[in-house]
Amino acid sequence: MINITEEQKQYLKEQNVDIREALENDDLGELLLAIDAAIVDNIVDHNDEPDETGIKLQRIYDQVYNQNVED
């Protein structure tokens, strides 16, 4: 099971990041790729610099990764 908070899921949903299939398949790699694609789109849309949304998406990416890494 992927460790992701309801708050993180809600924010991703609000940003139109489709994570449903990744969660259904319990596929962390797919989930991170979906978030990464949203980050890249944000950067491209804002003259090669992330805006506040892009920064928050990157923060969520990092949090989800860290929440799921085995020590």
C-alpha positions in Angstrom: 0.0 0.0 0.0 1.3 3.4 -0.9 1.6 5.8 2.0 0.0 9.1 0.9 -2.1 11.4 3.0 -5.7 12.5 2.2 -4.4 16.1 2.1 -1.8 15.1 -0.5 -4.4 13.2 -2.6 -6.8 16.1 -2.4 -4.2 18.7 -3.6 -3.2 16.4 -6.5 -6.9 16.0 -7.4 -7.4 19.8 -7.3 -4.4 20.1 -9.7 -5.9 17.5 -12.1 -3.1 15.0 -11.4 -4.6 11.6 -12.2 -3.3 9.3 -9.5 -6.3 7.0 -9.4 -4.8 4.1 -11.4 -1.5 4.3 -9.7 -3.2 4.0 -6.3 -5.4 1.2 -7.5 -2.4 -0.7 -8.8 -0.3 0.1 -5.7 2.4 1.4 -8.1 4.6 4.0 -6.5 6.6 4.5 -9.6 3.5 5.3 -11.6 2.3 7.7 -8.9 5.6 9.5 -8.9 5.7 9.7 -12.7 2.2 11.3 -12.7 3.3 13.9 -10.1 6.6 14.5 -12.0 4.7 15.1 -15.3 2.5 17.8 -13.5 5.7 19.4 -12.2 7.3 19.5 -15.7 4.1 20.9 -17.2 4.0 23.6 -14.5 7.6 24.6 -15.2 7.1 24.7 -19.0 4.0 26.8 -18.5 5.8 29.3 -16.4 8.9 30.2 -18.4 11.1 27.4 -17.0 10.5 28.3 -13.4 7.9 26.6 -11.2 5.3 28.8 -9.6 3.7 28.3 -6.2 1.7 25.3 -7.4 4.8 23.7 -9.0 6.8 24.1 -5.8 4.0 22.5 -3.8 3.8 19.6 -6.3 7.5 19.1 -5.9 7.2 19.1 -2.1 4.4 16.5 -2.4 6.5 14.4 -4.7 9.4 14.5 -2.2 7.1 13.7 0.7 5.4 10.8 -1.0 8.8 9.4 -2.0 10.1 9.7 1.5 6.9 8.3 3.1 7.4 5.1 1.0 11.2 4.5 1.1 12.2 1.6 3.2 15.0 2.3 5.6 
